[in-house]
Amino acid sequence: MTDKQKILEYLKYKGISKNKFYLETGLSVGFLDSGKSLGVDKLREILDIYHDLNPAWFLPGDGPMLISDAVQNVKEEKYEQSFNLSDLIKKIEELSIQLGVQINESEHLRETNLRLLEQINNLQTN
């Protein structure tokens, strides 16, 4: 599932229209329907507005989509007390790089599998 598909899933779950999302985030209309990449700056804008969206689910795909109310309250208190935006940005960038590496590795493995399947088919026909 792409980043934008995850946003769409979240919006559907929360009953938020795309138009409302665009108004709240200031992102351009059609943003969710174009391209694959979300970008760190856009993700930061989205997470700043939708505090119950769990970054652990969103980035690496771990954990639940939403942060529970109790955890959310604690998170907001910590956010207000000791929020360090540069650390969060750095972590997001690190995770984005890791994700890119994994995507490249996955593509390489897919291509290798296709070549091996072709070789097997050639050997079986000979």
C-alpha positions in Angstrom: 0.0 0.0 0.0 1.4 3.4 -1.0 1.6 6.4 1.4 -1.2 8.1 -0.4 -3.4 4.9 -0.3 -2.8 4.9 3.5 -4.0 8.5 3.7 -7.1 7.6 1.7 -7.8 4.6 4.0 -7.4 6.9 7.1 -9.8 9.5 5.6 -12.3 6.9 4.7 -12.2 5.4 8.2 -12.6 8.8 9.8 -15.3 9.9 7.4 -13.2 12.8 6.1 -13.8 13.9 2.5 -10.9 14.6 0.2 -12.0 18.2 -0.1 -12.0 18.7 3.6 -8.6 17.1 3.8 -7.3 19.5 1.1 -8.8 22.5 3.0 -7.3 21.4 6.3 -3.8 20.6 5.0 -3.5 23.2 2.4 -2.4 20.6 -0.1 -3.5 21.0 -3.7 -6.7 19.4 -5.0 -5.8 16.1 -6.7 -2.7 15.6 -4.6 -3.9 12.2 -3.3 -4.7 11.0 -6.9 -1.4 11.9 -8.5 2.1 10.3 -8.3 3.4 7.8 -5.8 5.6 9.7 -3.4 4.3 11.7 -0.5 7.4 13.6 0.6 8.6 14.3 4.1 7.3 17.9 4.1 3.8 16.8 3.1 3.8 14.0 5.7 4.8 16.5 8.4 1.9 18.8 7.5 -0.5 15.8 7.6 0.7 14.5 11.0 0.6 18.0 12.5 -3.1 18.2 11.6 -4.3 14.6 12.2 -2.8 13.8 15.6 -4.5 10.4 15.9 -2.7 9.1 12.8 -0.1 6.7 14.1 3.3 7.4 12.4 4.4 3.9 13.3 1.6 2.5 11.1 2.0 5.1 8.4 5.8 4.9 7.8 7.0 1.3 8.5 3.5 -0.2 8.5 3.7 -1.4 12.1 1.0 -1.0 14.7 -2.6 0.2 14.5 -3.7 3.0 12.2 -4.9 5.2 15.0 -3.4 6.2 18.3 -5.8 5.4 21.2 -7.3 8.3 23.1 -5.2 7.6 26.3 -2.0 7.4 24.3 -3.1 10.4 22.3 -3.5 12.5 25.4 -0.1 11.5 26.7 1.4 12.1 23.3 -0.1 15.6 23.1 1.2 16.4 26.6 4.7 15.3 25.6 4.3 17.1 22.3 3.6 20.3 24.1 6.4 19.8 26.7 9.3 18.5 24.7 8.5 18.4 21.0 11.6 18.5 18.9 10.7 19.0 15.2 14.2 18.6 13.9 14.5 15.1 15.6 11.2 14.0 14.1 12.2 15.3 10.6 15.5 13.5 10.9 13.7 10.2 11.9 11.2 10.5 9.0 14.1 11.1 6.6 15.9 8.1 7.9 12.8 5.9 7.6 12.2 7.3 4.1 15.8 6.3 3.1 15.3 2.8 4.6 12.0 2.5 2.7 13.7 3.5 -0.5 16.4 0.9 0.0 13.9 -1.8 0.7 11.8 -0.8 -2.4 15.0 -1.0 -4.6 15.9 -4.3 -3.1 12.4 -5.7 -3.7 12.5 -4.5 -7.3 15.9 -6.1 -7.8 14.6 -9.4 -6.4 11.5 -9.3 -8.6 13.7 -8.8 -11.7 16.0 -11.6 -10.6 13.0 -13.9 -10.1 11.7 -13.1 -13.5 15.1 -13.9 -15.1 15.3 -17.2 -13.2 11.8 -18.1 -14.3 12.7 -17.4 -17.9 15.8 -19.6 -17.5 13.7 -22.4 -16.0 11.2 -22.1 -18.9 14.0 -22.2 -21.4 15.5 -25.3 -19.8 12.2 -27.1 -19.7 11.5 -26.4 -23.4 15.0 -27.7 -24.5 
